[in-house]
């Protein structure tokens, strides 16, 4: 028969040790929160670029720019009920402008670790323009689509 030993109580944490522990735990929490926020920002910024790129190349690149203003409210009407107001026609238009202003995904990925999506919304006029290849790609106007238009 084995003899059970009584569990030894843990030593009490003294006030100075508790303060150091709390400070260290706070630092860990803050670092994790910052890292998580940065990762989310990077992924959302890349998502918005990819959405803008897809709309630009697969829809607008093959159609007249006027039709682009008609398709954005339609896409928004499909996306907004499920994903929220971040996919309004105006937001989709900004995503397309973003993809036009930053044509390379690698550039967006590199910058998104330092800049938030809100920063990118301010940058399109500062971004490098893609080189001219002899054929002018269709460009959207600088005005957002009519937001009160009913989808077709």
N, C-alpha and C positions, 0 to 999 in steps of 0.2 A: 504494500500500500504506500502510495506516495503522499507525502505531506504537502499540503497547500501552504504556500507562503502568502502572507498578506502583502497586497500591493503597496508599494512605497508611495506616499504622496509626492507630487511634484513640488519642487522648491518654489516658494512664493516669488513672484516677480517684484522686484523692488521698484520704487517710483522712478529712479533714473533709468533703469533698464526698460521700463514700460514706455517712457517717453521716447527712448531711442527706437524701440520696436514700433511704436505708432508712427513715428516720423519715417521709418524705413518702409512700413506698409503703405503709407500715404504716397511716398515716392513711387513705389511699385505700381500702385493703382493709377496714378497720374501718367506714368510712362506708358502703361498698357492702354489707357484711354486715348492718349495722343497717337500712339501707333495704330490703334483701331480706326480712329477718325481719319488718319492719313491714308490708310489702306482703302477705306470706304470711298474717300474722295477720289483716289486714283482710279478705282474701278468705275465709279459713276462718271467721271470725266471721260474715260475711255468708252464707256457705254454710249454717252451722248455723242461722242465723235463717230462711233460706228453707226449709230442711227442716222446721223446727218450724212455720213458717207453713203450709206445704203440708199437713202432717199435721193441724194444727189446723183449717184451713178445709175441706179436701177430705174428710177422714175423720171427725175428731172433731166437727166442727161440725154434721154431719148425723146423728150417732149418739149413743147414750147414752154417758155418760162411762165406765160399766163396760166397754163394748165397747172403748173406747180402751185400757184396760189389757190387753185381750186382743190387740189389733192390734199393739201395740208389740213384743212378743216375736216376732211373725210377721215384721214388717218387719226387725227385727234379724237374724233367722235368714237372711233374704235378702241383707242388706247386709254383715254381718260377715265371711262367708267371702271376699268380694271386696275389701272396703275396710278390714278390721281391727276391732279391739275398740272403736274410737272410735264405733261405731254399735251399741252394746249397747242393750238396752231402756231401761236407766237413762239412757244418754246421749241417746237419742231423746226420752225424757220431759223431760230438761232443755232440749232444743232447743224443745220445745213450750211449756214454761214461759217460756222466753226470748222466744219470739214473742208470747206472751200479755202479757208484761210490757212489751215494747217493740213496740207495734203498728205503728209506722211505720218502714219501711226506711230512710228518710232519717235518722232519729234514730240507728239502729244504725250506719249508714255514718259519720256524723259522730263518734260516740263510739269506733268501732273503731280510728280512727287513734291514739287515746290510751290505750285500754284493751285488754287481751288477753282472749281467751275466758274464761280462768280468772277474770278480774275480773267479767265479766258473770254468771258462775255464782253469784257472791256478791251480786249486785245485785237480783234479782227483787223482793224485798220492799221495796226502795227506789224502784223504778221507778214512774212515773205510771201509774195505772190508766185504761183506756179509759173514756170517758163512757158512762153508761147510756142506752140508746136505747129503753127501754120493754120490750124483750125480752131476757131474760137469756141470754147465750150459754152453752152447756154449758161447765163448768169441770172440769178434772181435779182430783182430790184432791191434797193436798200431799204425799202419800206416793208414792214411786216404784212402778211396777208390780212384781208378783212376778217376780223375775228367774229363778226356778227353774222357772217354768211352761213347759210344752212348747207350742210353737206349734200352733194348731188344724190 
